[in-house]
Amino acid sequence: MDTSIIIGLDIGLVLTIVYVLDRNVFYAIYLILSGIPTWIELRIRQTILGIRLNLDKQSLRPGPVGRFLRDRELRAIQRNPAYREFFQDKVQSDSLPEGED
């Protein structure tokens, strides 16, 4: 029991000395700990970007895998509502005003 009290006092003494010598140590530890979620999210996004770039690189290669990836990307673009008008099969006859052929 005496050793646990001595260890606790030693840890308290070390923390007091560190605080007296440099009061920004605890703030630095806080900054490091608060940056960990950002670092983890950065690694996740870096991995996702690497996978997407690898898939794009594979789609430029000839062969069945490249053809499949190109077709998949084209279907995704065709299904996008913003680009749907560019892929319509029928041409609207009302596009030009009358008399301006």
Jmol script that loads the backbone (N, CA, C; Angstrom):
load data "model"
ATOM      1  N   MET A   1       0.818  -1.182   0.000  1.00  0.00           N
ATOM      2  CA  MET A   1       0.000   0.000   0.000  1.00  0.00           C
ATOM      3  C   MET A   1       0.870   1.257   0.000  1.00  0.00           C
ATOM      4  N   ASP A   2       2.001   1.196   0.660  1.00  0.00           N
ATOM      5  CA  ASP A   2       2.881   2.355   0.712  1.00  0.00           C
ATOM      6  C   ASP A   2       3.479   2.662  -0.660  1.00  0.00           C
ATOM      7  N   THR A   3       3.746   1.623  -1.441  1.00  0.00           N
ATOM      8  CA  THR A   3       4.337   1.850  -2.765  1.00  0.00           C
ATOM      9  C   THR A   3       3.347   2.539  -3.704  1.00  0.00           C
ATOM     10  N   SER A   4       2.062   2.234  -3.604  1.00  0.00           N
ATOM     11  CA  SER A   4       1.088   2.888  -4.478  1.00  0.00           C
ATOM     12  C   SER A   4       0.962   4.371  -4.139  1.00  0.00           C
ATOM     13  N   ILE A   5       1.083   4.700  -2.869  1.00  0.00           N
ATOM     14  CA  ILE A   5       1.032   6.112  -2.470  1.00  0.00           C
ATOM     15  C   ILE A   5       2.275   6.832  -2.982  1.00  0.00           C
ATOM     16  N   ILE A   6       3.417   6.182  -2.904  1.00  0.00           N
ATOM     17  CA  ILE A   6       4.669   6.793  -3.361  1.00  0.00           C
ATOM     18  C   ILE A   6       4.633   6.970  -4.883  1.00  0.00           C
ATOM     19  N   ILE A   7       4.119   5.975  -5.605  1.00  0.00           N
ATOM     20  CA  ILE A   7       4.017   6.091  -7.071  1.00  0.00           C
ATOM     21  C   ILE A   7       3.064   7.217  -7.437  1.00  0.00           C
ATOM     22  N   GLY A   8       1.959   7.332  -6.741  1.00  0.00           N
ATOM     23  CA  GLY A   8       1.013   8.416  -6.996  1.00  0.00           C
ATOM     24  C   GLY A   8       1.613   9.774  -6.727  1.00  0.00           C
ATOM     25  N   LEU A   9       2.386   9.882  -5.638  1.00  0.00           N
ATOM     26  CA  LEU A   9       3.051  11.148  -5.335  1.00  0.00           C
ATOM     27  C   LEU A   9       4.121  11.471  -6.374  1.00  0.00           C
ATOM     28  N   ASP A  10       4.828  10.450  -6.847  1.00  0.00           N
ATOM     29  CA  ASP A  10       5.850  10.664  -7.878  1.00  0.00           C
ATOM     30  C   ASP A  10       5.214  11.174  -9.172  1.00  0.00           C
ATOM     31  N   ILE A  11       4.115  10.574  -9.554  1.00  0.00           N
ATOM     32  CA  ILE A  11       3.438  11.011 -10.781  1.00  0.00           C
ATOM     33  C   ILE A  11       2.924  12.438 -10.611  1.00  0.00           C
ATOM     34  N   GLY A  12       2.372  12.730  -9.462  1.00  0.00           N
ATOM     35  CA  GLY A  12       1.901  14.090  -9.195  1.00  0.00           C
ATOM     36  C   GLY A  12       3.039  15.090  -9.199  1.00  0.00           C
ATOM     37  N   LEU A  13       4.186  14.702  -8.636  1.00  0.00           N
ATOM     38  CA  LEU A  13       5.352  15.583  -8.617  1.00  0.00           C
ATOM     39  C   LEU A  13       5.871  15.835 -10.026  1.00  0.00           C
ATOM     40  N   VAL A  14       5.924  14.790 -10.842  1.00  0.00           N
ATOM     41  CA  VAL A  14       6.385  14.948 -12.227  1.00  0.00           C
ATOM     42  C   VAL A  14       5.433  15.861 -13.001  1.00  0.00           C
ATOM     43  N   LEU A  15       4.140  15.680 -12.847  1.00  0.00           N
ATOM     44  CA  LEU A  15       3.172  16.525 -13.545  1.00  0.00           C
ATOM     45  C   LEU A  15       3.267  17.980 -13.063  1.00  0.00           C
ATOM     46  N   THR A  16       3.503  18.172 -11.785  1.00  0.00           N
ATOM     47  CA  THR A  16       3.658  19.536 -11.261  1.00  0.00           C
ATOM     48  C   THR A  16       4.904  20.199 -11.828  1.00  0.00           C
ATOM     49  N   ILE A  17       6.008  19.453 -11.911  1.00  0.00           N
ATOM     50  CA  ILE A  17       7.246  20.010 -12.469  1.00  0.00           C
ATOM     51  C   ILE A  17       7.064  20.353 -13.938  1.00  0.00           C
ATOM     52  N   VAL A  18       6.418  19.457 -14.673  1.00  0.00           N
ATOM     53  CA  VAL A  18       6.174  19.726 -16.093  1.00  0.00           C
ATOM     54  C   VAL A  18       5.281  20.949 -16.255  1.00  0.00           C
ATOM     55  N   TYR A  19       4.270  21.083 -15.434  1.00  0.00           N
ATOM     56  CA  TYR A  19       3.373  22.230 -15.526  1.00  0.00           C
ATOM     57  C   TYR A  19       4.091  23.528 -15.181  1.00  0.00           C
ATOM     58  N   VAL A  20       4.958  23.480 -14.187  1.00  0.00           N
ATOM     59  CA  VAL A  20       5.683  24.691 -13.793  1.00  0.00           C
ATOM     60  C   VAL A  20       6.683  25.077 -14.867  1.00  0.00           C
ATOM     61  N   LEU A  21       7.386  24.093 -15.441  1.00  0.00           N
ATOM     62  CA  LEU A  21       8.394  24.399 -16.450  1.00  0.00           C
ATOM     63  C   LEU A  21       7.775  24.876 -17.755  1.00  0.00           C
ATOM     64  N   ASP A  22       6.739  24.222 -18.172  1.00  0.00           N
ATOM     65  CA  ASP A  22       6.118  24.609 -19.444  1.00  0.00           C
ATOM     66  C   ASP A  22       4.610  24.441 -19.313  1.00  0.00           C
ATOM     67  N   ARG A  23       3.913  25.541 -19.163  1.00  0.00           N
ATOM     68  CA  ARG A  23       2.470  25.484 -18.938  1.00  0.00           C
ATOM     69  C   ARG A  23       1.699  25.146 -20.200  1.00  0.00           C
ATOM     70  N   ASN A  24       2.327  25.226 -21.353  1.00  0.00           N
ATOM     71  CA  ASN A  24       1.634  24.909 -22.607  1.00  0.00           C
ATOM     72  C   ASN A  24       1.660  23.426 -22.947  1.00  0.00           C
ATOM     73  N   VAL A  25       2.280  22.604 -22.100  1.00  0.00           N
ATOM     74  CA  VAL A  25       2.345  21.170 -22.377  1.00  0.00           C
ATOM     75  C   VAL A  25       0.939  20.571 -22.422  1.00  0.00           C
ATOM     76  N   PHE A  26       0.105  20.920 -21.480  1.00  0.00           N
ATOM     77  CA  PHE A  26      -1.245  20.360 -21.455  1.00  0.00           C
ATOM     78  C   PHE A  26      -2.071  20.850 -22.644  1.00  0.00           C
ATOM     79  N   TYR A  27      -1.853  22.089 -23.044  1.00  0.00           N
ATOM     80  CA  TYR A  27      -2.550  22.603 -24.225  1.00  0.00           C
ATOM     81  C   TYR A  27      -2.044  21.904 -25.485  1.00  0.00           C
ATOM     82  N   ALA A  28      -0.753  21.611 -25.539  1.00  0.00           N
ATOM     83  CA  ALA A  28      -0.204  20.878 -26.682  1.00  0.00           C
ATOM     84  C   ALA A  28      -0.776  19.469 -26.743  1.00  0.00           C
ATOM     85  N   ILE A  29      -0.902  18.826 -25.606  1.00  0.00           N
ATOM     86  CA  ILE A  29      -1.510  17.488 -25.571  1.00  0.00           C
ATOM     87  C   ILE A  29      -2.970  17.563 -25.999  1.00  0.00           C
ATOM     88  N   TYR A  30      -3.660  18.591 -25.563  1.00  0.00           N
ATOM     89  CA  TYR A  30      -5.055  18.778 -25.980  1.00  0.00           C
ATOM     90  C   TYR A  30      -5.144  18.960 -27.495  1.00  0.00           C
ATOM     91  N   LEU A  31      -4.251  19.756 -28.069  1.00  0.00           N
ATOM     92  CA  LEU A  31      -4.270  19.970 -29.516  1.00  0.00           C
ATOM     93  C   LEU A  31      -3.989  18.684 -30.279  1.00  0.00           C
ATOM     94  N   ILE A  32      -3.051  17.900 -29.783  1.00  0.00           N
ATOM     95  CA  ILE A  32      -2.733  16.628 -30.443  1.00  0.00           C
ATOM     96  C   ILE A  32      -3.931  15.688 -30.382  1.00  0.00           C
ATOM     97  N   LEU A  33      -4.552  15.588 -29.221  1.00  0.00           N
ATOM     98  CA  LEU A  33      -5.707  14.696 -29.082  1.00  0.00           C
ATOM     99  C   LEU A  33      -6.907  15.176 -29.892  1.00  0.00           C
ATOM    100  N   SER A  34      -7.086  16.489 -29.995  1.00  0.00           N
ATOM    101  CA  SER A  34      -8.217  16.991 -30.771  1.00  0.00           C
ATOM    102  C   SER A  34      -7.973  16.861 -32.275  1.00  0.00           C
ATOM    103  N   GLY A  35      -6.717  16.700 -32.695  1.00  0.00           N
ATOM    104  CA  GLY A  35      -6.409  16.531 -34.112  1.00  0.00           C
ATOM    105  C   GLY A  35      -6.521  15.108 -34.603  1.00  0.00           C
ATOM    106  N   ILE A  36      -6.676  14.150 -33.706  1.00  0.00           N
ATOM    107  CA  ILE A  36      -6.736  12.742 -34.104  1.00  0.00           C
ATOM    108  C   ILE A  36      -7.952  12.442 -34.988  1.00  0.00           C
ATOM    109  N   PRO A  37      -9.171  12.923 -34.684  1.00  0.00           N
ATOM    110  CA  PRO A  37     -10.292  12.645 -35.599  1.00  0.00           C
ATOM    111  C   PRO A  37     -10.078  13.212 -36.999  1.00  0.00           C
ATOM    112  N   THR A  38      -9.461  14.369 -37.096  1.00  0.00           N
ATOM    113  CA  THR A  38      -9.173  14.952 -38.410  1.00  0.00           C
ATOM    114  C   THR A  38      -8.166  14.096 -39.157  1.00  0.00           C
ATOM    115  N   TRP A  39      -7.165  13.610 -38.463  1.00  0.00           N
ATOM    116  CA  TRP A  39      -6.149  12.760 -39.088  1.00  0.00           C
ATOM    117  C   TRP A  39      -6.782  11.467 -39.597  1.00  0.00           C
ATOM    118  N   ILE A  40      -7.679  10.873 -38.808  1.00  0.00           N
ATOM    119  CA  ILE A  40      -8.343   9.634 -39.224  1.00  0.00           C
ATOM    120  C   ILE A  40      -9.207   9.884 -40.457  1.00  0.00           C
ATOM    121  N   GLU A  41      -9.973  10.979 -40.463  1.00  0.00           N
ATOM    122  CA  GLU A  41     -10.810  11.296 -41.617  1.00  0.00           C
ATOM    123  C   GLU A  41      -9.958  11.559 -42.855  1.00  0.00           C
ATOM    124  N   LEU A  42      -8.828  12.210 -42.679  1.00  0.00           N
ATOM    125  CA  LEU A  42      -7.914  12.454 -43.788  1.00  0.00           C
ATOM    126  C   LEU A  42      -7.416  11.143 -44.380  1.00  0.00           C
ATOM    127  N   ARG A  43      -7.051  10.191 -43.552  1.00  0.00           N
ATOM    128  CA  ARG A  43      -6.581   8.887 -44.050  1.00  0.00           C
ATOM    129  C   ARG A  43      -7.699   8.143 -44.787  1.00  0.00           C
ATOM    130  N   ILE A  44      -8.924   8.231 -44.278  1.00  0.00           N
ATOM    131  CA  ILE A  44     -10.047   7.559 -44.941  1.00  0.00           C
ATOM    132  C   ILE A  44     -10.284   8.174 -46.311  1.00  0.00           C
ATOM    133  N   ARG A  45     -10.320   9.495 -46.387  1.00  0.00           N
ATOM    134  CA  ARG A  45     -10.551  10.167 -47.676  1.00  0.00           C
ATOM    135  C   ARG A  45      -9.397   9.935 -48.638  1.00  0.00           C
ATOM    136  N   GLN A  46      -8.170   9.850 -48.128  1.00  0.00           N
ATOM    137  CA  GLN A  46      -7.019   9.571 -48.974  1.00  0.00           C
ATOM    138  C   GLN A  46      -7.126   8.168 -49.572  1.00  0.00           C
ATOM    139  N   THR A  47      -7.586   7.215 -48.799  1.00  0.00           N
ATOM    140  CA  THR A  47      -7.758   5.859 -49.301  1.00  0.00           C
ATOM    141  C   THR A  47      -8.849   5.806 -50.359  1.00  0.00           C
ATOM    142  N   ILE A  48      -9.969   6.467 -50.108  1.00  0.00           N
ATOM    143  CA  ILE A  48     -11.064   6.476 -51.081  1.00  0.00           C
ATOM    144  C   ILE A  48     -10.622   7.136 -52.383  1.00  0.00           C
ATOM    145  N   LEU A  49      -9.909   8.248 -52.283  1.00  0.00           N
ATOM    146  CA  LEU A  49      -9.416   8.921 -53.485  1.00  0.00           C
ATOM    147  C   LEU A  49      -8.440   8.040 -54.248  1.00  0.00           C
ATOM    148  N   GLY A  50      -7.571   7.332 -53.542  1.00  0.00           N
ATOM    149  CA  GLY A  50      -6.638   6.424 -54.197  1.00  0.00           C
ATOM    150  C   GLY A  50      -7.352   5.309 -54.938  1.00  0.00           C
ATOM    151  N   ILE A  51      -8.410   4.774 -54.345  1.00  0.00           N
ATOM    152  CA  ILE A  51      -9.178   3.711 -55.007  1.00  0.00           C
ATOM    153  C   ILE A  51      -9.867   4.257 -56.255  1.00  0.00           C
ATOM    154  N   ARG A  52     -10.461   5.448 -56.145  1.00  0.00           N
ATOM    155  CA  ARG A  52     -11.137   6.031 -57.317  1.00  0.00           C
ATOM    156  C   ARG A  52     -10.161   6.335 -58.436  1.00  0.00           C
ATOM    157  N   LEU A  53      -8.982   6.865 -58.099  1.00  0.00           N
ATOM    158  CA  LEU A  53      -7.981   7.142 -59.128  1.00  0.00           C
ATOM    159  C   LEU A  53      -7.484   5.861 -59.775  1.00  0.00           C
ATOM    160  N   ASN A  54      -7.350   4.807 -58.990  1.00  0.00           N
ATOM    161  CA  ASN A  54      -6.927   3.524 -59.542  1.00  0.00           C
ATOM    162  C   ASN A  54      -7.986   2.972 -60.494  1.00  0.00           C
ATOM    163  N   LEU A  55      -9.265   3.100 -60.122  1.00  0.00           N
ATOM    164  CA  LEU A  55     -10.334   2.649 -61.016  1.00  0.00           C
ATOM    165  C   LEU A  55     -10.362   3.464 -62.310  1.00  0.00           C
ATOM    166  N   ASP A  56     -10.154   4.782 -62.199  1.00  0.00           N
ATOM    167  CA  ASP A  56     -10.109   5.615 -63.402  1.00  0.00           C
ATOM    168  C   ASP A  56      -8.934   5.226 -64.295  1.00  0.00           C
ATOM    169  N   LYS A  57      -7.808   4.907 -63.686  1.00  0.00           N
ATOM    170  CA  LYS A  57      -6.645   4.495 -64.462  1.00  0.00           C
ATOM    171  C   LYS A  57      -6.917   3.156 -65.151  1.00  0.00           C
ATOM    172  N   GLN A  58      -7.609   2.257 -64.461  1.00  0.00           N
ATOM    173  CA  GLN A  58      -7.942   0.963 -65.049  1.00  0.00           C
ATOM    174  C   GLN A  58      -8.928   1.113 -66.201  1.00  0.00           C
ATOM    175  N   SER A  59      -9.810   2.113 -66.131  1.00  0.00           N
ATOM    176  CA  SER A  59     -10.809   2.285 -67.184  1.00  0.00           C
ATOM    177  C   SER A  59     -10.184   2.788 -68.481  1.00  0.00           C
ATOM    178  N   LEU A  60      -8.975   3.347 -68.426  1.00  0.00           N
ATOM    179  CA  LEU A  60      -8.314   3.816 -69.640  1.00  0.00           C
ATOM    180  C   LEU A  60      -7.563   2.703 -70.363  1.00  0.00           C
ATOM    181  N   ARG A  61      -7.408   1.557 -69.736  1.00  0.00           N
ATOM    182  CA  ARG A  61      -6.681   0.456 -70.346  1.00  0.00           C
ATOM    183  C   ARG A  61      -7.606  -0.356 -71.254  1.00  0.00           C
ATOM    184  N   PRO A  62      -7.054  -0.883 -72.339  1.00  0.00           N
ATOM    185  CA  PRO A  62      -7.876  -1.737 -73.203  1.00  0.00           C
ATOM    186  C   PRO A  62      -8.148  -3.072 -72.515  1.00  0.00           C
ATOM    187  N   GLY A  63      -9.207  -3.698 -72.925  1.00  0.00           N
ATOM    188  CA  GLY A  63      -9.536  -4.992 -72.347  1.00  0.00           C
ATOM    189  C   GLY A  63     -10.928  -4.988 -71.748  1.00  0.00           C
ATOM    190  N   PRO A  64     -11.352  -6.146 -71.268  1.00  0.00           N
ATOM    191  CA  PRO A  64     -12.723  -6.256 -70.742  1.00  0.00           C
ATOM    192  C   PRO A  64     -12.953  -5.445 -69.470  1.00  0.00           C
ATOM    193  N   VAL A  65     -11.978  -5.360 -68.599  1.00  0.00           N
ATOM    194  CA  VAL A  65     -12.164  -4.600 -67.360  1.00  0.00           C
ATOM    195  C   VAL A  65     -12.286  -3.112 -67.670  1.00  0.00           C
ATOM    196  N   GLY A  66     -11.436  -2.604 -68.541  1.00  0.00           N
ATOM    197  CA  GLY A  66     -11.510  -1.200 -68.930  1.00  0.00           C
ATOM    198  C   GLY A  66     -12.815  -0.873 -69.614  1.00  0.00           C
ATOM    199  N   ARG A  67     -13.267  -1.764 -70.496  1.00  0.00           N
ATOM    200  CA  ARG A  67     -14.542  -1.557 -71.192  1.00  0.00           C
ATOM    201  C   ARG A  67     -15.701  -1.546 -70.193  1.00  0.00           C
ATOM    202  N   PHE A  68     -15.672  -2.482 -69.249  1.00  0.00           N
ATOM    203  CA  PHE A  68     -16.735  -2.541 -68.241  1.00  0.00           C
ATOM    204  C   PHE A  68     -16.773  -1.256 -67.409  1.00  0.00           C
ATOM    205  N   LEU A  69     -15.611  -0.779 -66.976  1.00  0.00           N
ATOM    206  CA  LEU A  69     -15.572   0.437 -66.161  1.00  0.00           C
ATOM    207  C   LEU A  69     -16.010   1.662 -66.953  1.00  0.00           C
ATOM    208  N   ARG A  70     -15.643   1.743 -68.246  1.00  0.00           N
ATOM    209  CA  ARG A  70     -16.087   2.872 -69.079  1.00  0.00           C
ATOM    210  C   ARG A  70     -17.595   2.842 -69.266  1.00  0.00           C
ATOM    211  N   ASP A  71     -18.143   1.660 -69.532  1.00  0.00           N
ATOM    212  CA  ASP A  71     -19.600   1.544 -69.703  1.00  0.00           C
ATOM    213  C   ASP A  71     -20.333   1.899 -68.416  1.00  0.00           C
ATOM    214  N   ARG A  72     -19.791   1.470 -67.293  1.00  0.00           N
ATOM    215  CA  ARG A  72     -20.416   1.782 -66.003  1.00  0.00           C
ATOM    216  C   ARG A  72     -20.426   3.294 -65.746  1.00  0.00           C
ATOM    217  N   GLU A  73     -19.321   3.954 -66.067  1.00  0.00           N
ATOM    218  CA  GLU A  73     -19.239   5.405 -65.876  1.00  0.00           C
ATOM    219  C   GLU A  73     -20.197   6.137 -66.817  1.00  0.00           C
ATOM    220  N   LEU A  74     -20.299   5.665 -68.062  1.00  0.00           N
ATOM    221  CA  LEU A  74     -21.215   6.281 -69.018  1.00  0.00           C
ATOM    222  C   LEU A  74     -22.666   6.130 -68.575  1.00  0.00           C
ATOM    223  N   ARG A  75     -23.023   4.944 -68.058  1.00  0.00           N
ATOM    224  CA  ARG A  75     -24.396   4.747 -67.554  1.00  0.00           C
ATOM    225  C   ARG A  75     -24.679   5.658 -66.364  1.00  0.00           C
ATOM    226  N   ALA A  76     -23.690   5.861 -65.505  1.00  0.00           N
ATOM    227  CA  ALA A  76     -23.889   6.757 -64.356  1.00  0.00           C
ATOM    228  C   ALA A  76     -24.100   8.192 -64.829  1.00  0.00           C
ATOM    229  N   ILE A  77     -23.382   8.605 -65.855  1.00  0.00           N
ATOM    230  CA  ILE A  77     -23.560   9.959 -66.388  1.00  0.00           C
ATOM    231  C   ILE A  77     -24.925  10.083 -67.056  1.00  0.00           C
ATOM    232  N   GLN A  78     -25.343   9.065 -67.795  1.00  0.00           N
ATOM    233  CA  GLN A  78     -26.638   9.119 -68.479  1.00  0.00           C
ATOM    234  C   GLN A  78     -27.796   9.160 -67.489  1.00  0.00           C
ATOM    235  N   ARG A  79     -27.646   8.515 -66.329  1.00  0.00           N
ATOM    236  CA  ARG A  79     -28.712   8.514 -65.327  1.00  0.00           C
ATOM    237  C   ARG A  79     -28.758   9.800 -64.511  1.00  0.00           C
ATOM    238  N   ASN A  80     -27.736  10.626 -64.593  1.00  0.00           N
ATOM    239  CA  ASN A  80     -27.689  11.874 -63.835  1.00  0.00           C
ATOM    240  C   ASN A  80     -28.718  12.850 -64.413  1.00  0.00           C
ATOM    241  N   PRO A  81     -29.618  13.391 -63.600  1.00  0.00           N
ATOM    242  CA  PRO A  81     -30.647  14.296 -64.122  1.00  0.00           C
ATOM    243  C   PRO A  81     -30.076  15.566 -64.752  1.00  0.00           C
ATOM    244  N   ALA A  82     -28.911  15.996 -64.331  1.00  0.00           N
ATOM    245  CA  ALA A  82     -28.339  17.221 -64.888  1.00  0.00           C
ATOM    246  C   ALA A  82     -27.908  17.032 -66.339  1.00  0.00           C
ATOM    247  N   TYR A  83     -27.564  15.809 -66.724  1.00  0.00           N
ATOM    248  CA  TYR A  83     -27.081  15.551 -68.082  1.00  0.00           C
ATOM    249  C   TYR A  83     -28.089  14.768 -68.927  1.00  0.00           C
ATOM    250  N   ARG A  84     -29.262  14.531 -68.403  1.00  0.00           N
ATOM    251  CA  ARG A  84     -30.231  13.695 -69.087  1.00  0.00           C
ATOM    252  C   ARG A  84     -30.628  14.264 -70.450  1.00  0.00           C
ATOM    253  N   GLU A  85     -30.702  15.573 -70.568  1.00  0.00           N
ATOM    254  CA  GLU A  85     -31.141  16.192 -71.821  1.00  0.00           C
ATOM    255  C   GLU A  85     -30.156  15.934 -72.959  1.00  0.00           C
ATOM    256  N   PHE A  86     -28.903  15.681 -72.660  1.00  0.00           N
ATOM    257  CA  PHE A  86     -27.912  15.446 -73.703  1.00  0.00           C
ATOM    258  C   PHE A  86     -27.993  14.031 -74.273  1.00  0.00           C
ATOM    259  N   PHE A  87     -28.680  13.129 -73.594  1.00  0.00           N
ATOM    260  CA  PHE A  87     -28.737  11.744 -74.021  1.00  0.00           C
ATOM    261  C   PHE A  87     -30.130  11.318 -74.468  1.00  0.00           C
ATOM    262  N   GLN A  88     -31.021  12.269 -74.732  1.00  0.00           N
ATOM    263  CA  GLN A  88     -32.353  11.924 -75.208  1.00  0.00           C
ATOM    264  C   GLN A  88     -32.260  11.499 -76.669  1.00  0.00           C
ATOM    265  N   ASP A  89     -33.025  10.463 -77.025  1.00  0.00           N
ATOM    266  CA  ASP A  89     -32.957   9.924 -78.383  1.00  0.00           C
ATOM    267  C   ASP A  89     -33.692  10.788 -79.395  1.00  0.00           C
ATOM    268  N   LYS A  90     -34.843  11.314 -79.018  1.00  0.00           N
ATOM    269  CA  LYS A  90     -35.626  12.075 -79.994  1.00  0.00           C
ATOM    270  C   LYS A  90     -35.217  13.547 -79.969  1.00  0.00           C
ATOM    271  N   VAL A  91     -35.168  14.146 -81.118  1.00  0.00           N
ATOM    272  CA  VAL A  91     -34.831  15.552 -81.267  1.00  0.00           C
ATOM    273  C   VAL A  91     -36.125  16.336 -81.265  1.00  0.00           C
ATOM    274  N   GLN A  92     -36.157  17.393 -80.496  1.00  0.00           N
ATOM    275  CA  GLN A  92     -37.377  18.183 -80.436  1.00  0.00           C
ATOM    276  C   GLN A  92     -37.447  19.083 -81.656  1.00  0.00           C
ATOM    277  N   SER A  93     -38.594  19.071 -82.312  1.00  0.00           N
ATOM    278  CA  SER A  93     -38.755  19.894 -83.507  1.00  0.00           C
ATOM    279  C   SER A  93     -39.022  21.355 -83.151  1.00  0.00           C
ATOM    280  N   ASP A  94     -39.325  21.648 -81.899  1.00  0.00           N
ATOM    281  CA  ASP A  94     -39.614  23.015 -81.480  1.00  0.00           C
ATOM    282  C   ASP A  94     -38.346  23.791 -81.141  1.00  0.00           C
ATOM    283  N   SER A  95     -37.193  23.211 -81.351  1.00  0.00           N
ATOM    284  CA  SER A  95     -35.975  23.856 -80.896  1.00  0.00           C
ATOM    285  C   SER A  95     -35.681  25.136 -81.681  1.00  0.00           C
ATOM    286  N   LEU A  96     -36.048  25.218 -82.950  1.00  0.00           N
ATOM    287  CA  LEU A  96     -35.828  26.429 -83.743  1.00  0.00           C
ATOM    288  C   LEU A  96     -37.142  27.157 -83.950  1.00  0.00           C
ATOM    289  N   PRO A  97     -37.127  28.479 -83.876  1.00  0.00           N
ATOM    290  CA  PRO A  97     -38.360  29.214 -84.177  1.00  0.00           C
ATOM    291  C   PRO A  97     -38.723  29.045 -85.656  1.00  0.00           C
ATOM    292  N   GLU A  98     -39.969  29.237 -85.938  1.00  0.00           N
ATOM    293  CA  GLU A  98     -40.445  29.055 -87.321  1.00  0.00           C
ATOM    294  C   GLU A  98     -39.794  30.061 -88.246  1.00  0.00           C
ATOM    295  N   GLY A  99     -39.392  29.579 -89.394  1.00  0.00           N
ATOM    296  CA  GLY A  99     -38.802  30.442 -90.400  1.00  0.00           C
ATOM    297  C   GLY A  99     -37.297  30.596 -90.257  1.00  0.00           C
ATOM    298  N   GLU A 100     -36.694  30.046 -89.267  1.00  0.00           N
ATOM    299  CA  GLU A 100     -35.242  30.141 -89.099  1.00  0.00           C
ATOM    300  C   GLU A 100     -34.637  28.768 -89.215  1.00  0.00           C
ATOM    301  N   ASP A 101     -34.545  28.233 -90.407  1.00  0.00           N
ATOM    302  CA  ASP A 101     -33.965  26.900 -90.621  1.00  0.00           C
ATOM    303  C   ASP A 101     -32.514  26.997 -90.816  1.00  0.00           C
TER     304      ASP A 101
END
end "model"
wireframe off; spacefill off
backbone 0.3
color backbone group
